[in-house]
Amino acid sequence: MIAISNCSFFESGSLRENATILISDGKINSTTAQGISEGYKVFDAQNALISPGFLDLQIYGFGGDLFSAYPTADTLKQMDQYLISKGTTGFLACLATNSLDVFYKAIDAAKLYRKEAVGFLGLHLEGPYLNVKRRGAHITEFIKKATLDEVKQLIEYADGTVKMVTIAAELQDDEVIQYFLDQNIVISLGHSDATFEEATDAYNKGITTTTHLFNAMPSIHHRAPNLPVALFSHPTAMSSIIADGLHVNFEVVKMAQKVLKDRLFLITDAVTACDIGPYQHRLSGDKFVMADGTLSGSNITLLQAVQNCVRYCDVELSEAINMASKYPARLMSLENVGEIAVGKKADLLVLSSELALQQVFVAGVEQLPRNN
């Protein structure tokens, strides 16, 4: 049992100060304690801010190995450990468009590792059912239209490990889309050339979110509204965004957040250096690129994305934290994480006034070493 004393945290957008959070059995059991009962190990936060652990729904590798190049349980464990140390306590390991053989190996790894997973939530398949016109860094030869038989075989084999798919809905049959929905898999509209009407139709069919807003989709046109405008106009559709200032300019992130509000959430879309396989990423300045110079993944953590939103995008701190925790949790129907509230998992971050990570608490792990 742990008591985090002398701390602050956001509750319904307002800052609570000089608070104490009591944790037992991996859950928050009080945020209003007047005193600390015997048996609690006290962690003095020294006026620090406590945040829910962050959730990254799109990351390809972290800690040294790209998951698609090394689709093993060891790679997932490596990602898990390194991401937690940086404040990301839940993540979907993402696979870009690839051969089905790689997908099946990744599923095998996910099924094996889920028995011991801490932050690993499952897989996000970004492709191969995309629009080649908006392929970005994805490999053309692997992109194709989905067939119901192929999708059924893949998802049945996945045995619940696939949690999200990114598709170009304008190219897919309704029966494929409905099958994903029937399996409770979150569908994201992405790498798509959808018109306003096509994107709106996709959202109305049950596609709930959008992959990395403004990247790998048509730009807004004032005489020909398209996917981004359909997203802005829809009452419930959500979207992820990469707030590194390179994939999307900070002024555009600012604009999107003001329009979408609680429908916009942060991802890293992060990769790691790799020199084998079809996705060979190299670091170029502060971003990763493919061999031909095409922009690929980011080189940020979710904490850095939160910091960027506050420092450069005019986003309130409480809202920036929600964009990395509450909103992705809501999208994925993860009711036990994403907020500081009684009954939630005790996945918590201790942040300094400069938003530096000082400590990570994870449900089921009594206390992780203090970060330097």
DRENDO-1510 file (C-alpha; in Angstrom, 1 decimal, always signed):
<recs>
REC; n; res; u; v; w
REC; 1; MET; +0.0; +0.0; +0.0 .
REC; 2; ILE; +1.3; +3.4; -1.0 .
REC; 3; ALA; +0.2; +6.9; +0.0 .
REC; 4; ILE; +1.3; +9.7; -2.3 .
REC; 5; SER; +1.2; +12.8; -0.1 .
REC; 6; ASN; +1.6; +16.5; -0.6 .
REC; 7; CYS; +0.6; +16.3; -4.3 .
REC; 8; SER; -1.6; +18.0; -6.8 .
REC; 9; PHE; -3.8; +16.6; -9.6 .
REC; 10; PHE; -6.5; +17.7; -12.0 .
REC; 11; GLU; -10.1; +16.7; -11.2 .
REC; 12; SER; -12.8; +17.7; -13.7 .
REC; 13; GLY; -10.3; +20.3; -15.1 .
REC; 14; SER; -9.6; +22.0; -11.7 .
REC; 15; LEU; -6.4; +21.6; -9.9 .
REC; 16; ARG; -6.6; +20.0; -6.4 .
REC; 17; GLU; -3.6; +20.9; -4.3 .
REC; 18; ASN; -2.1; +19.5; -1.1 .
REC; 19; ALA; -3.8; +16.2; -1.7 .
REC; 20; THR; -3.1; +12.6; -0.7 .
REC; 21; ILE; -3.7; +9.6; -3.0 .
REC; 22; LEU; -4.0; +6.2; -1.3 .
REC; 23; ILE; -3.2; +3.1; -3.3 .
REC; 24; SER; -3.8; -0.5; -2.4 .
REC; 25; ASP; -4.1; -3.7; -4.5 .
REC; 26; GLY; -3.0; -1.7; -7.5 .
REC; 27; LYS; -6.0; +0.6; -7.4 .
REC; 28; ILE; -6.7; +4.1; -6.2 .
REC; 29; ASN; -8.9; +3.8; -3.1 .
REC; 30; SER; -9.0; +7.4; -1.9 .
REC; 31; THR; -8.1; +10.9; -3.1 .
REC; 32; THR; -9.6; +12.7; -0.2 .
REC; 33; ALA; -7.7; +11.1; +2.8 .
REC; 34; GLN; -7.4; +13.5; +5.8 .
REC; 35; GLY; -4.8; +11.2; +7.3 .
REC; 36; ILE; -2.7; +8.2; +6.4 .
REC; 37; SER; -3.5; +4.9; +8.0 .
REC; 38; GLU; -0.9; +2.6; +9.4 .
REC; 39; GLY; +0.6; +0.3; +6.9 .
REC; 40; TYR; +1.0; +2.7; +4.0 .
REC; 41; LYS; +4.4; +3.4; +2.6 .
REC; 42; VAL; +4.5; +7.2; +2.2 .
REC; 43; PHE; +5.8; +8.9; -0.9 .
REC; 44; ASP; +6.2; +12.6; -0.4 .
REC; 45; ALA; +5.5; +14.2; -3.8 .
REC; 46; GLN; +6.8; +17.6; -2.6 .
REC; 47; ASN; +4.1; +19.6; -4.3 .
REC; 48; ALA; +4.6; +17.7; -7.6 .
REC; 49; LEU; +1.8; +17.2; -10.1 .
REC; 50; ILE; +0.3; +13.7; -10.4 .
REC; 51; SER; -0.9; +12.6; -13.8 .
REC; 52; PRO; -2.6; +9.4; -15.0 .
REC; 53; GLY; -0.2; +7.2; -16.9 .
REC; 54; PHE; -0.2; +7.9; -20.6 .
REC; 55; LEU; -1.6; +5.7; -23.4 .
REC; 56; ASP; +0.0; +5.5; -26.8 .
REC; 57; LEU; -2.2; +3.8; -29.3 .
REC; 58; GLN; +0.3; +3.9; -32.2 .
REC; 59; ILE; +4.0; +3.1; -31.6 .
REC; 60; TYR; +6.2; +0.8; -33.7 .
REC; 61; GLY; +9.2; +0.3; -31.5 .
REC; 62; PHE; +11.0; +1.7; -28.5 .
REC; 63; GLY; +14.1; +0.8; -26.6 .
REC; 64; GLY; +16.1; -0.5; -29.5 .
REC; 65; ASP; +14.1; -2.8; -31.8 .
REC; 66; LEU; +11.4; -2.2; -34.4 .
REC; 67; PHE; +8.6; -4.6; -33.7 .
REC; 68; SER; +7.9; -5.5; -37.3 .
REC; 69; ALA; +11.5; -6.3; -37.9 .
REC; 70; TYR; +11.7; -8.4; -34.6 .
REC; 71; PRO; +8.2; -9.6; -34.0 .
REC; 72; THR; +8.8; -11.4; -30.8 .
REC; 73; ALA; +7.6; -11.4; -27.2 .
REC; 74; ASP; +11.1; -10.1; -26.2 .
REC; 75; THR; +10.6; -7.0; -28.3 .
REC; 76; LEU; +7.2; -6.4; -26.7 .
REC; 77; LYS; +8.8; -6.8; -23.3 .
REC; 78; GLN; +11.5; -4.3; -24.2 .
REC; 79; MET; +8.9; -1.8; -25.4 .
REC; 80; ASP; +6.9; -2.3; -22.3 .
REC; 81; GLN; +9.8; -1.7; -19.9 .
REC; 82; TYR; +11.2; +1.3; -21.8 .
REC; 83; LEU; +7.9; +3.0; -22.4 .
REC; 84; ILE; +6.9; +2.7; -18.7 .
REC; 85; SER; +10.2; +4.3; -17.7 .
REC; 86; LYS; +9.2; +7.3; -19.9 .
REC; 87; GLY; +5.6; +7.6; -18.6 .
REC; 88; THR; +3.7; +5.6; -21.1 .
REC; 89; THR; +1.9; +2.9; -19.0 .
REC; 90; GLY; -0.3; +1.5; -21.7 .
REC; 91; PHE; +0.4; +1.0; -25.5 .
REC; 92; LEU; -0.7; -0.7; -28.7 .
REC; 93; ALA; +2.2; -2.1; -30.6 .
REC; 94; CYS; +1.7; -0.9; -34.2 .
REC; 95; LEU; +2.5; -2.8; -37.4 .
REC; 96; ALA; +2.7; -0.9; -40.7 .
REC; 97; THR; +1.6; -2.5; -43.9 .
REC; 98; ASN; +3.5; -5.7; -44.3 .
REC; 99; SER; +3.3; -9.3; -45.4 .
REC; 100; LEU; +0.7; -11.5; -43.7 .
REC; 101; ASP; +3.6; -13.7; -42.5 .
REC; 102; VAL; +4.9; -10.7; -40.4 .
REC; 103; PHE; +1.4; -10.1; -39.1 .
REC; 104; TYR; +1.0; -13.7; -38.0 .
REC; 105; LYS; +4.4; -13.7; -36.3 .
REC; 106; ALA; +3.4; -10.5; -34.5 .
REC; 107; ILE; +0.2; -12.0; -33.4 .
REC; 108; ASP; +2.1; -15.1; -32.0 .
REC; 109; ALA; +4.3; -12.7; -30.1 .
REC; 110; ALA; +1.3; -10.8; -28.7 .
REC; 111; LYS; -0.5; -14.0; -27.6 .
REC; 112; LEU; +2.7; -15.2; -25.9 .
REC; 113; TYR; +3.5; -11.9; -24.2 .
REC; 114; ARG; +0.1; -10.9; -23.0 .
REC; 115; LYS; +0.4; -13.4; -20.1 .
REC; 116; GLU; +3.1; -11.2; -18.5 .
REC; 117; ALA; +2.3; -7.8; -20.0 .
REC; 118; VAL; +2.3; -4.8; -17.8 .
REC; 119; GLY; +1.5; -1.9; -20.2 .
REC; 120; PHE; +1.1; -3.8; -23.5 .
REC; 121; LEU; -2.6; -3.6; -24.5 .
REC; 122; GLY; -2.6; -5.4; -27.9 .
REC; 123; LEU; -1.9; -4.7; -31.5 .
REC; 124; HIS; -2.8; -1.9; -33.9 .
REC; 125; LEU; -2.6; -3.0; -37.6 .
REC; 126; GLU; -2.0; +0.1; -39.7 .
REC; 127; GLY; -2.8; -1.6; -43.0 .
REC; 128; PRO; -2.5; -3.4; -45.4 .
REC; 129; TYR; -6.0; -2.2; -46.4 .
REC; 130; LEU; -5.0; +1.4; -47.3 .
REC; 131; ASN; -5.2; +3.7; -50.2 .
REC; 132; VAL; -2.0; +3.6; -52.2 .
REC; 133; LYS; -2.5; +7.2; -53.2 .
REC; 134; ARG; -2.0; +8.2; -49.5 .
REC; 135; ARG; +0.5; +5.5; -48.6 .
REC; 136; GLY; +3.1; +7.8; -47.0 .
REC; 137; ALA; +6.0; +5.6; -45.9 .
REC; 138; HIS; +4.0; +2.3; -46.3 .
REC; 139; ILE; +5.3; -0.2; -48.9 .
REC; 140; THR; +3.2; -0.2; -52.1 .
REC; 141; GLU; +3.6; -3.9; -52.9 .
REC; 142; PHE; +1.9; -4.9; -49.6 .
REC; 143; ILE; -1.1; -2.6; -49.9 .
REC; 144; LYS; -4.3; -4.2; -51.0 .
REC; 145; LYS; -8.1; -4.3; -50.7 .
REC; 146; ALA; -9.4; -6.5; -47.9 .
REC; 147; THR; -11.4; -9.7; -48.5 .
REC; 148; LEU; -13.7; -11.0; -45.8 .
REC; 149; ASP; -12.1; -14.4; -45.8 .
REC; 150; GLU; -8.6; -13.1; -45.3 .
REC; 151; VAL; -9.8; -10.7; -42.5 .
REC; 152; LYS; -11.7; -13.4; -40.8 .
REC; 153; GLN; -8.8; -15.8; -40.8 .
REC; 154; LEU; -6.4; -13.2; -39.4 .
REC; 155; ILE; -8.7; -11.9; -36.7 .
REC; 156; GLU; -9.8; -15.3; -35.6 .
REC; 157; TYR; -6.2; -16.4; -35.3 .
REC; 158; ALA; -5.4; -13.2; -33.3 .
REC; 159; ASP; -7.7; -14.4; -30.5 .
REC; 160; GLY; -8.4; -10.9; -29.2 .
REC; 161; THR; -4.9; -9.4; -29.5 .
REC; 162; VAL; -5.8; -7.1; -32.4 .
REC; 163; LYS; -7.5; -4.1; -30.8 .
REC; 164; MET; -7.4; -1.5; -33.6 .
REC; 165; VAL; -7.0; -1.4; -37.4 .
REC; 166; THR; -6.4; +1.5; -39.7 .
REC; 167; ILE; -8.1; +1.2; -43.1 .
REC; 168; ALA; -9.0; +3.4; -46.1 .
REC; 169; ALA; -12.7; +2.8; -45.7 .
REC; 170; GLU; -13.6; +4.2; -49.1 .
REC; 171; LEU; -12.0; +1.2; -50.7 .
REC; 172; GLN; -13.4; -1.5; -48.4 .
REC; 173; ASP; -16.6; -3.5; -48.7 .
REC; 174; ASP; -19.2; -2.9; -46.0 .
REC; 175; GLU; -19.1; -6.6; -44.9 .
REC; 176; VAL; -15.4; -6.2; -44.0 .
REC; 177; ILE; -16.1; -3.0; -42.0 .
REC; 178; GLN; -19.0; -4.6; -40.2 .
REC; 179; TYR; -16.9; -7.7; -39.4 .
REC; 180; PHE; -14.3; -5.6; -37.6 .
REC; 181; LEU; -17.0; -3.8; -35.7 .
REC; 182; ASP; -18.7; -7.0; -34.7 .
REC; 183; GLN; -15.4; -8.2; -33.2 .
REC; 184; ASN; -15.2; -5.0; -31.1 .
REC; 185; ILE; -12.1; -3.9; -32.9 .
REC; 186; VAL; -11.7; -0.1; -33.1 .
REC; 187; ILE; -11.5; +1.1; -36.7 .
REC; 188; SER; -9.5; +4.1; -37.6 .
REC; 189; LEU; -9.9; +5.9; -40.9 .
REC; 190; GLY; -6.4; +6.6; -42.2 .
REC; 191; HIS; -4.0; +6.6; -45.2 .
REC; 192; SER; -7.2; +7.5; -47.0 .
REC; 193; ASP; -8.2; +9.8; -49.9 .
REC; 194; ALA; -11.8; +9.9; -48.8 .
REC; 195; THR; -14.0; +12.7; -49.9 .
REC; 196; PHE; -16.2; +14.6; -47.4 .
REC; 197; GLU; -19.1; +12.3; -48.2 .
REC; 198; GLU; -17.1; +9.1; -48.1 .
REC; 199; ALA; -15.5; +10.0; -44.7 .
REC; 200; THR; -18.8; +11.1; -43.2 .
REC; 201; ASP; -20.4; +7.8; -44.4 .
REC; 202; ALA; -17.5; +5.9; -42.8 .
REC; 203; TYR; -18.0; +7.6; -39.4 .
REC; 204; ASN; -21.7; +7.0; -39.6 .
REC; 205; LYS; -21.1; +3.3; -40.2 .
REC; 206; GLY; -19.3; +3.1; -36.9 .
REC; 207; ILE; -15.7; +4.0; -37.6 .
REC; 208; THR; -14.9; +6.0; -34.5 .
REC; 209; THR; -11.5; +7.6; -35.1 .
REC; 210; THR; -8.9; +8.8; -37.5 .
REC; 211; THR; -5.2; +8.0; -37.8 .
REC; 212; HIS; -2.6; +10.8; -37.4 .
REC; 213; LEU; -4.7; +13.8; -38.5 .
REC; 214; PHE; -3.3; +15.7; -41.6 .
REC; 215; ASN; -0.7; +13.0; -42.4 .
REC; 216; ALA; -1.4; +10.6; -45.2 .
REC; 217; MET; -4.7; +12.2; -46.2 .
REC; 218; PRO; -5.8; +15.1; -48.4 .
REC; 219; SER; -5.2; +18.6; -47.3 .
REC; 220; ILE; -8.2; +20.8; -46.5 .
REC; 221; HIS; -9.5; +22.5; -49.7 .
REC; 222; HIS; -11.9; +25.5; -49.5 .
REC; 223; ARG; -13.9; +24.4; -52.5 .
REC; 224; ALA; -13.7; +20.6; -52.1 .
REC; 225; PRO; -14.1; +19.6; -48.4 .
REC; 226; ASN; -12.7; +16.2; -47.7 .
REC; 227; LEU; -11.6; +13.9; -44.9 .
REC; 228; PRO; -10.3; +16.5; -42.4 .
REC; 229; VAL; -13.4; +18.6; -42.8 .
REC; 230; ALA; -15.6; +15.6; -42.4 .
REC; 231; LEU; -13.9; +14.8; -39.1 .
REC; 232; PHE; -14.3; +18.4; -37.9 .
REC; 233; SER; -17.9; +18.4; -38.8 .
REC; 234; HIS; -18.9; +15.0; -37.3 .
REC; 235; PRO; -20.3; +15.1; -33.8 .
REC; 236; THR; -18.4; +12.1; -32.4 .
REC; 237; ALA; -15.6; +11.1; -34.6 .
REC; 238; MET; -12.2; +11.3; -32.9 .
REC; 239; SER; -8.6; +11.5; -34.2 .
REC; 240; SER; -5.0; +11.1; -33.2 .
REC; 241; ILE; -2.4; +13.6; -34.0 .
REC; 242; ILE; +1.4; +13.7; -33.8 .
REC; 243; ALA; +2.5; +16.7; -31.9 .
REC; 244; ASP; +6.2; +16.8; -32.7 .
REC; 245; GLY; +6.1; +20.0; -34.7 .
REC; 246; LEU; +7.4; +18.1; -37.8 .
REC; 247; HIS; +4.6; +15.8; -38.8 .
REC; 248; VAL; +2.2; +18.6; -38.1 .
REC; 249; ASN; +3.1; +22.2; -37.5 .
REC; 250; PHE; +2.4; +23.4; -34.0 .
REC; 251; GLU; +0.0; +26.1; -35.2 .
REC; 252; VAL; -2.0; +23.5; -37.0 .
REC; 253; VAL; -2.1; +21.3; -33.9 .
REC; 254; LYS; -3.4; +24.4; -32.0 .
REC; 255; MET; -6.1; +24.9; -34.6 .
REC; 256; ALA; -7.2; +21.2; -34.5 .
REC; 257; GLN; -7.4; +21.1; -30.8 .
REC; 258; LYS; -9.6; +24.2; -30.6 .
REC; 259; VAL; -12.0; +22.6; -33.1 .
REC; 260; LEU; -12.0; +19.0; -31.9 .
REC; 261; LYS; -11.4; +19.5; -28.2 .
REC; 262; ASP; -12.1; +16.2; -26.4 .
REC; 263; ARG; -12.2; +14.3; -29.7 .
REC; 264; LEU; -8.4; +14.8; -30.3 .
REC; 265; PHE; -5.8; +12.6; -28.7 .
REC; 266; LEU; -2.0; +12.2; -28.9 .
REC; 267; ILE; +0.0; +9.4; -30.3 .
REC; 268; THR; +3.7; +9.3; -30.9 .
REC; 269; ASP; +3.8; +7.2; -34.1 .
REC; 270; ALA; +7.3; +6.6; -32.9 .
REC; 271; VAL; +9.8; +4.2; -34.6 .
REC; 272; THR; +13.3; +3.3; -33.8 .
REC; 273; ALA; +16.4; +3.0; -36.0 .
REC; 274; CYS; +16.3; -0.2; -38.1 .
REC; 275; ASP; +18.5; -1.4; -41.0 .
REC; 276; ILE; +16.7; -4.7; -41.9 .
REC; 277; GLY; +13.4; -5.6; -43.5 .
REC; 278; PRO; +11.1; -3.3; -45.6 .
REC; 279; TYR; +11.0; -0.5; -43.0 .
REC; 280; GLN; +14.5; +0.8; -42.6 .
REC; 281; HIS; +14.3; +3.9; -40.5 .
REC; 282; ARG; +17.2; +6.3; -40.0 .
REC; 283; LEU; +17.2; +9.3; -37.7 .
REC; 284; SER; +17.5; +12.6; -39.6 .
REC; 285; GLY; +17.6; +15.5; -37.2 .
REC; 286; ASP; +14.6; +15.1; -34.8 .
REC; 287; LYS; +12.6; +12.8; -37.1 .
REC; 288; PHE; +12.9; +9.4; -38.7 .
REC; 289; VAL; +12.9; +8.9; -42.5 .
REC; 290; MET; +13.0; +6.0; -44.9 .
REC; 291; ALA; +16.0; +5.4; -47.2 .
REC; 292; ASP; +14.5; +7.6; -49.9 .
REC; 293; GLY; +14.0; +10.4; -47.4 .
REC; 294; THR; +10.3; +9.9; -46.9 .
REC; 295; LEU; +9.1; +11.1; -43.5 .
REC; 296; SER; +8.3; +8.0; -41.4 .
REC; 297; GLY; +7.9; +7.9; -37.6 .
REC; 298; SER; +8.5; +10.4; -34.9 .
REC; 299; ASN; +11.2; +10.5; -32.3 .
REC; 300; ILE; +9.2; +11.7; -29.3 .
REC; 301; THR; +7.6; +10.3; -26.2 .
REC; 302; LEU; +4.0; +11.0; -25.2 .
REC; 303; LEU; +5.3; +13.1; -22.4 .
REC; 304; GLN; +7.2; +15.2; -24.9 .
REC; 305; ALA; +4.0; +15.5; -26.9 .
REC; 306; VAL; +2.2; +16.8; -23.8 .
REC; 307; GLN; +5.0; +19.3; -23.2 .
REC; 308; ASN; +4.8; +20.5; -26.8 .
REC; 309; CYS; +1.0; +21.0; -26.6 .
REC; 310; VAL; +1.4; +23.2; -23.5 .
REC; 311; ARG; +4.5; +25.1; -24.6 .
REC; 312; TYR; +3.8; +25.6; -28.3 .
REC; 313; CYS; +0.1; +24.9; -29.0 .
REC; 314; ASP; -1.8; +27.0; -26.4 .
REC; 315; VAL; -3.3; +23.9; -24.8 .
REC; 316; GLU; -4.1; +24.0; -21.1 .
REC; 317; LEU; -2.1; +21.5; -19.1 .
REC; 318; SER; -5.1; +19.6; -17.8 .
REC; 319; GLU; -6.3; +19.2; -21.4 .
REC; 320; ALA; -2.9; +18.1; -22.7 .
REC; 321; ILE; -2.8; +15.4; -20.1 .
REC; 322; ASN; -6.3; +14.3; -21.1 .
REC; 323; MET; -5.2; +14.1; -24.7 .
REC; 324; ALA; -2.6; +11.5; -23.6 .
REC; 325; SER; -4.7; +9.6; -21.1 .
REC; 326; LYS; -8.4; +10.1; -20.7 .
REC; 327; TYR; -9.4; +10.5; -24.4 .
REC; 328; PRO; -7.5; +7.5; -25.7 .
REC; 329; ALA; -8.8; +5.4; -22.8 .
REC; 330; ARG; -12.3; +6.5; -23.7 .
REC; 331; LEU; -11.8; +5.6; -27.4 .
REC; 332; MET; -10.6; +2.1; -26.4 .
REC; 333; SER; -13.3; +1.6; -23.8 .
REC; 334; LEU; -10.6; +1.2; -21.1 .
REC; 335; GLU; -12.7; +2.1; -18.1 .
REC; 336; ASN; -10.1; +1.4; -15.4 .
REC; 337; VAL; -7.4; +3.8; -16.7 .
REC; 338; GLY; -6.9; +7.3; -17.9 .
REC; 339; GLU; -8.1; +9.3; -14.9 .
REC; 340; ILE; -7.2; +9.8; -11.2 .
REC; 341; ALA; -10.3; +8.5; -9.5 .
REC; 342; VAL; -11.3; +6.0; -6.9 .
REC; 343; GLY; -11.4; +2.5; -8.4 .
REC; 344; LYS; -9.0; +3.3; -11.3 .
REC; 345; LYS; -5.7; +1.5; -11.8 .
REC; 346; ALA; -2.9; +3.2; -10.0 .
REC; 347; ASP; -0.9; +4.0; -13.1 .
REC; 348; LEU; +0.4; +7.4; -12.1 .
REC; 349; LEU; +3.2; +9.8; -13.0 .
REC; 350; VAL; +4.9; +12.3; -10.8 .
REC; 351; LEU; +5.7; +15.5; -12.8 .
REC; 352; SER; +7.7; +18.5; -11.8 .
REC; 353; SER; +6.5; +22.1; -12.4 .
REC; 354; GLU; +8.5; +21.9; -15.6 .
REC; 355; LEU; +6.8; +18.7; -16.6 .
REC; 356; ALA; +9.9; +16.6; -16.1 .
REC; 357; LEU; +9.1; +13.0; -15.1 .
REC; 358; GLN; +10.2; +12.3; -11.6 .
REC; 359; GLN; +8.5; +9.0; -10.7 .
REC; 360; VAL; +6.3; +6.3; -12.3 .
REC; 361; PHE; +3.8; +4.2; -10.3 .
REC; 362; VAL; +2.3; +1.2; -12.1 .
REC; 363; ALA; -0.5; -1.0; -10.8 .
REC; 364; GLY; +0.9; -4.2; -9.4 .
REC; 365; VAL; +4.4; -2.8; -9.1 .
REC; 366; GLU; +5.0; -1.3; -5.7 .
REC; 367; GLN; +7.3; +1.5; -6.8 .
REC; 368; LEU; +9.6; +2.0; -9.7 .
REC; 369; PRO; +13.0; +3.6; -9.4 .
REC; 370; ARG; +13.1; +7.4; -9.4 .
REC; 371; ASN; +13.9; +8.8; -12.8 .
REC; 372; ASN; +16.9; +11.0; -13.2 .
</recs>
